[in-house]
Amino acid sequence: MTSSRLGALAAALVAVSSPALAHVTFEHAQTTPDSTYKAVLRIPHGCDGKPTLKVRVRIPEGIVAVKPMPKPGWKLETARGAYVRAYQVHGEAVSEGVTDIVWSGSLDDAHYDEFVFQARFTDAYQPGATVYFPVVQECDGAVEEWTQVPAAGENPHGLKSPAPGVKVVAAAGAAPIPVKTGSLTLEQPWSRATPGGARVAGGYLRITNTGPAPDRLTGGSFPLASKVEVHEMKLEGDVMRMKPVEGGLEIRPGATVELKPGGYHLMFMDLREPLKEGQTVKGTLTFEKAGAVAVEYTVRGMGGAAPAEHKH
């Protein structure tokens, strides 16, 4: 290959790779709910070839106990303000704190550096959420604003100047977060793994009604099944039988109803593919008054008898 063609290829590679490398990002882009996070903000370049003189970070609502790390050769400033609401941190209510951090100094365009602060993610953010921190680089006569936040469902990598984000994920071994809708609380939806060829699977969870009126679980939806029914295992004479619960399962005021193997449970009918241990599957439950509620089932090991072995 000639030197001119090699040069053209190198230029093309730089053109393709530079945008991905140019964004301001966090070194660690994940954290867990209600935890302290060490934010390491990476600044890879200046503004149009000019050195960075200031780095400004806006702290989103719901992020508290912010402590920036001083940086040798840079002046550190913070702005404080009241939060929209108070947040609980180690049993104490926190209603105000740092809302902006500014480092002032000089970072040559050809150099890379990191700016560090500590912050606590409150219960305002649950697993699945991504929290964006708008960042502004001020240079000599130029500005880079990393403030674009993607709309729901939009790919952040398609934005020209995306704000650096941190995704909230569940802590290892943590129980699923309860789902609350009106007076109902839904806890720990789960199912069992199924063998290949199984046509049905069971669904289980705990439902608590804290309201003054009853509600009824009437069914739901499950993406890997044609329909969802509420069933009951009941001893009739010497035979354990399973049948649909006519009219839905009543959840009385102040009561907790547990759907579990050998009792009330959900049946996922006409499975299109097996359920695998460790898998999570999103679905909905339908209530007479609360309506459709989104839930996520954790698939556990087969253990005991598989739902496919139950006989109607």
Secondary structure as GFF3:
##gff-version 3
##sequence-region A 1 312
A	DSSP	alpha_helix	3	22	.	.	.	ID=ss1
A	DSSP	beta_strand	25	26	.	.	.	ID=ss2
A	DSSP	beta_strand	30	31	.	.	.	ID=ss3
A	DSSP	beta_strand	35	43	.	.	.	ID=ss4
A	DSSP	beta_strand	52	58	.	.	.	ID=ss5
A	DSSP	beta_strand	63	68	.	.	.	ID=ss6
A	DSSP	beta_strand	75	89	.	.	.	ID=ss7
A	DSSP	beta_strand	92	107	.	.	.	ID=ss8
A	DSSP	beta_strand	113	121	.	.	.	ID=ss9
A	DSSP	beta_strand	130	132	.	.	.	ID=ss10
A	DSSP	beta_strand	135	139	.	.	.	ID=ss11
A	DSSP	beta_strand	143	146	.	.	.	ID=ss12
A	DSSP	three_ten_helix	156	158	.	.	.	ID=ss13
A	DSSP	beta_strand	165	168	.	.	.	ID=ss14
A	DSSP	beta_strand	179	181	.	.	.	ID=ss15
A	DSSP	beta_strand	184	192	.	.	.	ID=ss16
A	DSSP	beta_strand	200	209	.	.	.	ID=ss17
A	DSSP	beta_strand	215	221	.	.	.	ID=ss18
A	DSSP	beta_strand	227	236	.	.	.	ID=ss19
A	DSSP	beta_strand	239	244	.	.	.	ID=ss20
A	DSSP	beta_strand	249	251	.	.	.	ID=ss21
A	DSSP	beta_strand	256	259	.	.	.	ID=ss22
A	DSSP	beta_strand	264	269	.	.	.	ID=ss23
A	DSSP	beta_strand	280	287	.	.	.	ID=ss24
A	DSSP	beta_strand	291	300	.	.	.	ID=ss25
A	DSSP	three_ten_helix	307	309	.	.	.	ID=ss26
###
